[in-house]
Amino acid sequence: MKDKELDIAYFLSFCIEQYGKKYQLGGDEVVSLFDRYEVLPYLEENFEVLHTQGHQWLMEEIDEMINSKEVNL
């Protein structure tokens, strides 16, 4: 794995872990939720900007994304 790919993998793992802690969800539950609302591709595509943001901001960004997609379903 190249360095950037590894950085992205660590970032995605961090987001999954932190989101799970925030809502007391297991990793599988978070991955399922992120798959349903296409969060992981968004995080990966926007890695360059998102990985520079703080933990709280990232969690709020993910919440906003999920909430906006729930409304559109």
C-alpha positions as CSV (number, residue, x, y, z in Angstrom):
1,M,0.0,0.0,0.0
2,K,1.3,3.4,-0.9
3,D,1.7,6.1,1.8
4,K,-1.3,8.1,0.7
5,E,-3.5,5.0,0.5
6,L,-2.3,4.0,4.0
7,D,-3.1,7.5,5.3
8,I,-6.6,7.3,3.8
9,A,-7.2,3.9,5.4
10,Y,-6.1,5.2,8.8
11,F,-8.3,8.2,8.4
12,L,-11.4,6.1,7.5
13,S,-10.7,3.8,10.4
14,F,-10.4,6.9,12.7
15,C,-13.7,8.2,11.5
16,I,-15.5,4.8,12.0
17,E,-14.0,4.5,15.5
18,Q,-14.9,8.0,16.5
19,Y,-18.4,7.9,15.1
20,G,-19.0,4.6,16.9
21,K,-17.8,6.1,20.2
22,K,-20.0,9.1,19.8
23,Y,-23.1,7.0,19.3
24,Q,-22.1,3.9,21.2
25,L,-22.1,1.7,18.0
26,G,-19.9,-1.2,17.0
27,G,-17.6,-1.0,14.1
28,D,-19.9,-3.2,11.9
29,E,-22.9,-0.9,12.7
30,V,-21.0,2.2,11.7
31,V,-19.7,0.6,8.5
32,S,-23.3,-0.4,7.6
33,L,-24.6,3.1,8.3
34,F,-21.7,4.6,6.3
35,D,-22.4,2.2,3.4
36,R,-26.1,3.1,3.4
37,Y,-25.4,6.8,3.2
38,E,-22.3,6.6,1.1
39,V,-20.1,8.3,3.8
40,L,-16.9,6.3,3.1
41,P,-16.6,7.3,-0.6
42,Y,-17.2,11.0,0.4
43,L,-14.5,10.8,3.2
44,E,-12.1,9.2,0.8
45,E,-12.7,11.6,-2.1
46,N,-12.3,14.6,0.2
47,F,-9.5,13.2,2.3
48,E,-7.1,16.1,1.5
49,V,-9.4,18.7,3.1
50,L,-11.2,16.6,5.7
51,H,-8.1,15.1,7.4
52,T,-7.0,18.5,8.4
53,Q,-10.2,19.2,10.4
54,G,-10.8,18.6,14.0
55,H,-12.5,15.5,15.5
56,Q,-15.7,17.4,16.5
57,W,-16.0,19.1,13.1
58,L,-15.6,15.7,11.3
59,M,-18.4,14.1,13.4
60,E,-20.7,17.1,12.7
61,E,-19.9,16.9,8.9
62,I,-20.8,13.2,8.9
63,D,-24.0,13.8,10.8
64,E,-25.0,16.5,8.4
65,M,-24.3,14.3,5.4
66,I,-26.4,11.4,6.9
67,N,-29.2,13.7,7.9
68,S,-29.4,15.4,4.5
69,K,-29.5,12.0,2.8
70,E,-32.2,10.7,5.1
71,V,-34.4,13.7,4.2
72,N,-33.9,12.9,0.5
73,L,-34.8,9.2,0.8
